[in-house]
């Protein structure tokens, strides 16, 4: 009986240590990390120096506005997720409108077709 209890305890601790080793979930990126990640994703467009500067400003505005929106959402007890998603979509549409003025036609097409879909968070099954 003692051997069975000891085996159970050892199995329990091995199982728990395996779960704890997985990191406990995703960590939120800071706004600076999100801006850097977005600019890295944009690199394949081959922007010139002026375009890069303007794009950085647009991306920074988007990230900062999304951060404020998320903080308001959390501070208000969660609120209505559909309203939050609609406001977030408005911010992204405004970003795309500004970027359309900065990018040439080929760059914008690549932005919409390839880069934007790759920037969306993927959900785990």
N, C-alpha and C positions, 0 to 999 in steps of 0.2 A: 504494500500500500504506500509506503514511504517513497519507493522508487517511482510510482505512478504520479504522486504529488510533485516530486522533484522534476520529473519529465514535463508535467503540465506547466510548472513555474518557468522552466527554461524555455519551453515553446512560447509561452506568453511573452516573455521578455524579448525573445528573438523577433517575434511578430511586431511588437511595439517599436523596437529599434529600427526595423525595416520601414515602418510608416513614418517615423520621425526623420529618417535619412532623406526622405523625398522633398524636404524643404517646406512643406506646409502650404503650398499654393503660390500663385503669381504675386509678384510685388509690383506696385504701381511705379511707373516711371515718373521722374521729376519732369517739369516742363522743359528744362534744358535738355534732358535726355530725349524727350519726344521731338524737340526741334532738330536735334542732331540726327536722329533716326530718319526723320522726314527728309532732311537735306541729303542724307546718304542715299535714300531711295530715289531722289531726283537726279543724282549724278549721271545716270545713263542718258539723260537728255542732252548733255554736252552744252550747258549754258555758258554764255560769255560772262565776264566779270560784272557787267551792269545788270544782266538778267539774274545772276546769282544773288546780288545785293538786294534787288527788289523782291525776289522770291523769298529770301530769308525774312524780310520784313512781313510779307504776307503770311508766311508759315508761323512766325512768332505771334502775330496778331491772332491767328486762329487758335493756336495752342493756349495763349493767355485767356482768350474769351471762353474756350472750352473749359479751362480750369475754373474760371469764375462761375460758369454755369453749373459745373459739377459740385462745387462747394455750396452754391445756393441750393442745389437739389438735395445734398446731404443734410444741410442745416435745417431745411424745412421738413425733415422727417421722411424724405424720399419723394413725396409728392406724386404726381401722375407721370409715369414713365413715358407715355405716349407724347405728352407735352414736351418733356425733356428731349425726346428723340426728334421731334419736329423742330425745336429750336436748334439742336445740333445740326440737323440737315440744312437749316437756313444758313448757319455759319459756314458749312462746307460749300454750299452753293455760292455764297459770297466769295469764298476763297477761289473757287473755280472761275468765277467771273473776272476777278482781278488777275488770275494767272493767264487767262485767255488773252488779256491785253499785253502781258509780258512775253509769252511764248510765241514762236511762229506757228504756222499751221501744223507742220509735221511734229513739232515738239508737243503741242497741245493734244494732238491725236494720240501720240504715244502715252502722254500723261493720263488721258481718260481711259484708253484701252488696256494699258499694261500696268502702270504704276499705281493708280488709285485702287484697283482691285487687290493688288498685292499688299497694300497698306491696311486693309480692313482686318481687324482681329479675327483669327480663326478660332472657332469654338471646338473644344474637345468633346468627343463623344463619350 
